[in-house]
Amino acid sequence: MASDVNDITINFEEDNILKVKELDKVILSKGAWATIIFKYQQWDAKNEKYGQDCYSIRRYQKRNDIYSQKSKFNISSREQANKIIDALQKWMQEPAA
């Protein structure tokens, strides 16, 4: 794993094929615990091309100067991503408690 939060990636290569291709990331929080949202594509071996865009929110803990993944939530579809966006936008319009 990485010692700097900026170096964390979800790129994954196996048998000289990039099976998970990171397209973008946004670091949501830094420190002893880091939260990152990734945009990525997975290799579809059957069709020999990358699939649709996917999204994942992941939490990393830094121990002994190395970040290790502790949890993840994969957003399963564009529809689910839009529902998350709609909920957050609604909540952000409400007065703060």
Buried (B, 14 or more C-beta within 10 A) or exposed (E): EBEEBEEBBBEBEEEEEBBBBBEEBEEEEBEEEBBBBBBBBBBEEEEEEBEEBBBBBBBBBBEEEEBEBEEEEEBEEEEEBEEBEEEEEEEEEEEEE
